[in-house]
């Protein structure tokens, strides 16, 4: 098997809050009414991305990884399954107020998958905000009462955002992406969400969307949101690699390239390149491929030195 850079086509998720920016501006192809989420690198059973080029063209990324685990590297081999999922999310409307379970809660209940995630704000409306944690620490009783009385949004922390902001959201953190935000998300490979409050919206069937209050009460941290010390949000990004987070689950950089950048894909980890803006080329494994906004590229572990040329903004992820 010859190593080569693999271009991935996303699984697309349509929701009641999703927009069409990924379709109209980022080259995501779908016949769905909107593209709320593009799962740009995914092995998850709920939706796998697929290879576009080369030997693996037409195959699901889940099958590629299952049959060729060496592509992922030695760090990924420490996990039971492929460990991460990378998305674009286009919030035309507010997402539900929600929480994802911790590993400990999943083990305790015997169901679900833990989900720690991080967000890079690609673009947003001037008044856009996130809901993160609580404005002040509250008791479990106050949390339950706020849910029952539909006053939860009065208790949560509200964070105004701008392009280039970065947030790391540990599992167990109450959160919501609000309307007018386009972001890239790197997360544990999980699709377990406990919905706490959903603005009394109804699904396509006309019924209120399901809430998961009992689970949410069981796992939510009832305190203010604090960005972990291993994360950094920049006012301005420098030329080259800007480390955003170095967590035990994944490492993420914002790559700013105006001319060229040379790096290495060693045996420890694959390299995911999510093209946020611009265009250029990638020289890797003896091949030269074009990079454009909206692309997702997977460089296999052990591919060695590669060079990116052009004028580009890239979200780079490794394990």
VOGU-3710 file (C-alpha; in Angstrom, 3 decimals, decimal comma):
1> xxxxxxxxxx> 0,000/0,000/0,000  1,424/3,340/-1,097  0,848/6,226/1,258  -0,777/9,314/-0,241  -2,836/12,347/0,910  -6,517/11,357/1,001  -9,198/13,901/0,192  -12,395/13,301/2,159  -16,011/14,023/1,260  -18,244/14,723/4,274
11> xxxxxxxxxx> -21,338/13,146/5,689  -23,916/15,973/5,778  -26,436/16,456/8,573  -29,617/18,514/8,050  -31,311/20,061/11,107  -33,972/22,626/11,951  -31,294/25,150/12,934  -28,896/24,626/10,016  -27,934/27,028/7,242  -26,608/26,757/3,681
21> xxxxxxxxxx> -23,196/28,440/3,940  -21,367/25,122/3,668  -23,210/24,419/0,416  -22,962/27,898/-1,084  -19,508/28,966/0,138  -17,532/25,850/1,139  -18,228/23,402/-1,672  -20,171/20,858/0,393  -22,423/18,871/-1,948  -25,790/17,608/-0,768
31> xxxxxxxxxx> -29,400/17,347/-1,900  -30,572/18,107/1,631  -32,366/21,383/2,363  -29,455/22,602/4,496  -26,033/21,534/5,663  -26,095/22,176/9,388  -23,049/19,967/9,867  -20,435/18,616/7,517  -18,607/15,693/9,145  -15,333/16,375/7,361
41> xxxxxxxxxx> -13,318/13,592/9,014  -15,493/10,895/10,523  -15,496/7,176/11,180  -18,617/7,343/13,320  -21,402/4,849/12,681  -23,913/7,700/12,441  -22,099/9,094/9,415  -18,716/8,365/7,870  -16,856/10,623/5,495  -15,543/8,984/2,336
51> xxxxxxxxxx> -12,416/9,098/0,181  -12,503/11,001/-3,096  -9,123/10,202/-4,674  -6,530/7,505/-5,202  -6,593/3,844/-4,206  -9,368/4,338/-1,643  -11,666/6,478/-3,825  -15,324/5,747/-3,153  -14,695/3,888/0,103  -15,961/5,040/3,485
61> xxxxxxxxxx> -13,316/6,451/5,774  -14,555/4,073/8,470  -13,761/1,060/6,272  -10,403/2,498/5,225  -9,317/2,958/8,833  -10,717/-0,401/9,946  -8,777/-2,256/7,257  -5,632/-0,086/7,420  -5,154/1,056/11,040  -1,484/1,804/10,400
71> xxxxxxxxxx> -2,617/4,946/8,531  -3,711/6,490/11,827  -0,440/6,118/13,728  0,708/4,742/17,052  -1,035/7,400/19,161  -4,440/6,513/17,706  -3,741/2,821/18,352  -4,011/3,549/22,086  -7,763/4,142/21,665  -10,356/1,393/21,179
81> xxxxxxxxxx> -11,808/3,152/18,119  -10,761/5,990/15,830  -10,696/8,764/18,436  -11,869/11,997/16,804  -14,484/13,559/14,560  -14,007/16,904/12,783  -16,934/19,035/11,634  -18,040/22,270/10,082  -21,140/23,628/11,867  -23,357/26,346/10,364
91> xxxxxxxxxx> -25,832/27,709/12,923  -28,501/29,737/11,112  -30,546/29,534/14,312  -29,799/28,743/17,962  -28,823/25,184/18,838  -30,393/23,572/21,886  -28,861/24,126/25,305  -27,123/20,814/25,894  -24,389/18,813/27,567  -22,293/15,806/26,579
101> xxxxxxxxxx> -21,504/13,000/29,016  -18,170/12,352/30,666  -16,395/9,024/30,348  -17,203/8,313/33,990  -20,929/8,940/33,462  -20,995/6,647/30,417  -19,302/3,905/32,429  -21,721/4,438/35,316  -24,857/4,278/33,125  -23,534/1,719/30,645
111> xxxxxxxxxx> -24,498/3,798/27,609  -23,368/6,656/25,425  -19,925/7,956/24,511  -18,045/10,788/26,178  -17,636/13,920/24,120  -15,094/16,621/24,788  -14,858/19,128/21,948  -13,293/22,380/20,835  -14,522/25,157/18,555  -12,717/27,535/16,209
121> xxxxxxxxxx> -14,938/30,453/15,148  -14,577/30,805/11,363  -17,137/33,566/10,960  -20,008/35,100/12,925  -22,529/37,889/13,061  -21,488/40,984/14,974  -23,697/40,183/17,977  -23,148/36,394/17,977  -22,631/34,569/21,250  -22,118/31,173/22,856
131> xxxxxxxxxx> -23,708/29,798/25,989  -20,993/28,238/28,171  -21,380/27,016/31,725  -23,202/29,210/34,250  -23,040/32,905/35,080  -22,510/31,869/38,702  -22,147/28,509/40,402  -25,559/27,040/41,231  -26,891/24,071/43,189  -28,472/20,947/41,640
141> xxxxxxxxxx> -31,844/22,106/43,014  -31,491/25,523/41,356  -30,542/23,800/38,090  -33,625/21,554/38,170  -35,911/24,469/39,051  -34,537/26,612/36,217  -35,208/23,791/33,737  -38,737/23,249/35,047  -39,546/26,980/35,000  -37,987/27,661/31,577
151> xxxxxxxxxx> -35,579/30,152/33,162  -32,382/28,242/32,370  -31,120/30,817/29,878  -31,176/33,411/32,673  -28,645/31,317/34,619  -26,127/30,391/31,915  -22,882/32,121/30,980  -23,054/34,169/27,760  -19,846/34,760/25,788  -19,704/37,156/22,855
161> xxxxxxxxxx> -17,536/35,796/20,039  -15,532/37,054/17,090  -13,739/35,465/14,147  -10,642/33,568/15,253  -11,829/32,787/18,779  -11,158/29,300/20,131  -12,946/27,434/22,922  -12,269/24,057/24,550  -15,412/22,465/26,003  -14,819/19,567/28,359
171> xxxxxxxxxx> -17,526/16,921/28,609  -19,990/17,825/31,348  -19,992/21,515/30,353  -23,373/23,073/29,556  -23,148/24,799/26,178  -24,954/26,036/23,092  -23,902/27,489/19,771  -26,158/30,447/19,052  -27,406/31,768/15,722  -25,092/33,485/13,272
181> xxxxxxxxxx> -22,001/31,371/13,921  -19,950/29,265/11,505  -17,318/27,156/13,233  -15,019/24,180/12,938  -15,233/21,549/15,654  -12,736/18,906/16,717  -14,264/16,401/19,119  -14,138/12,917/20,496  -15,825/10,541/18,064  -19,203/10,594/19,779
191> xxxxxxxxxx> -22,749/11,538/18,897  -24,186/11,462/22,436  -25,985/14,682/23,345  -28,271/15,396/26,282  -30,653/18,184/25,306  -31,657/20,370/28,260  -33,666/23,194/26,690  -34,784/23,708/23,085  -36,860/26,915/23,017  -40,064/24,835/22,765
201> xxxxxxxxxx> -39,265/24,014/19,137  -40,891/21,170/17,273  -39,349/18,666/14,890  -40,510/17,705/11,402  -43,135/15,454/12,978  -44,719/18,449/14,704  -43,847/17,159/18,160  -41,542/18,860/20,669  -37,966/17,647/20,323  -36,909/15,156/22,969
211> xxxxxxxxxx> -35,210/16,472/26,099  -32,854/14,477/28,340  -33,205/16,327/31,631  -32,432/13,424/33,983  -29,142/12,646/32,250  -28,280/16,333/32,022  -28,793/16,823/35,748  -26,647/13,762/36,383  -23,628/14,965/34,439  -23,604/18,789/34,144
221> xxxxxxxxxx> -20,927/20,779/35,991  -22,797/23,584/37,770  -20,118/26,268/37,605  -18,630/29,002/35,451  -16,858/28,067/32,231  -13,078/28,339/32,392  -10,812/27,753/29,405  -8,213/25,061/30,283  -4,625/26,212/30,695  -3,446/24,088/27,752
231> xxxxxxxxxx> -5,579/26,145/25,336  -4,915/29,506/23,750  -7,103/31,957/21,861  -5,290/34,577/19,793  -6,137/38,171/19,000  -3,862/37,883/15,954  -2,380/34,785/14,353  1,278/34,674/13,314  2,638/33,249/10,084  3,081/29,493/10,395
241> xxxxxxxxxx> 1,697/27,165/13,068  -0,276/28,590/16,006  -0,956/25,992/18,706  -4,560/26,217/19,931  -4,667/23,239/22,266  -2,465/20,377/23,383  -4,851/18,063/25,199  -4,598/14,329/25,959  -7,282/13,734/23,306  -6,042/15,813/20,377
251> xxxxxxxxxx> -3,723/18,629/19,355  -5,018/21,494/17,211  -3,235/24,320/15,370  -4,306/27,267/13,256  -1,891/27,325/10,302  -1,473/30,729/8,649  0,337/30,386/5,333  1,137/33,222/2,930  3,990/31,491/1,089  4,858/27,979/2,225
261> xxxxxxxxxx> 5,006/25,692/5,247  7,023/22,480/5,541  6,166/19,937/8,224  6,336/16,210/8,928  3,777/13,425/9,363  5,617/10,933/11,565  4,666/7,433/12,706  2,871/8,765/15,796  -0,094/10,438/14,125  -1,965/11,221/10,967
271> xxxxxxxxxx> -2,415/14,906/10,061  -5,862/16,341/9,329  -5,932/19,541/7,268  -9,251/21,386/7,184  -9,031/24,305/4,749  -10,778/27,320/6,267  -9,861/29,907/3,643  -7,712/30,511/0,571  -6,142/28,160/-1,927  -2,831/26,483/-2,626
281> xxxxxxxxxx> -1,171/23,099/-3,097  0,020/20,241/-0,924  3,188/18,355/-1,864  3,223/15,006/-0,096  4,336/11,430/-0,822  5,524/12,441/-4,278  2,142/13,918/-5,206  0,970/17,509/-5,647  -2,710/18,187/-4,955  -4,789/21,376/-4,944
291> xxxxxxxxxx> -6,178/22,824/-1,718  -9,279/25,023/-1,680  -11,617/26,393/0,985  -13,840/23,657/2,372  -11,459/20,764/1,651  -10,652/18,072/4,192  -7,346/16,239/3,689  -6,000/13,257/5,640  -2,237/12,740/5,560  -1,463/9,198/6,774
301> xxxxxxxxxx> 0,940/8,652/9,655  4,439/7,909/8,381  4,030/9,973/5,204  7,116/11,992/6,124  7,874/15,551/5,078  5,204/17,549/3,297  4,973/21,142/2,064  1,974/23,444/1,722  2,238/26,386/-0,653  -0,213/29,207/-1,221
311> xxxxxxxxx> -2,272/31,676/0,741  -4,247/29,603/3,216  -5,851/29,344/6,634  -5,916/25,740/7,876  -7,119/23,971/10,989  -4,565/21,222/11,617  -5,304/18,311/13,940  -3,171/15,428/15,209  -3,559/12,817/17,946
//
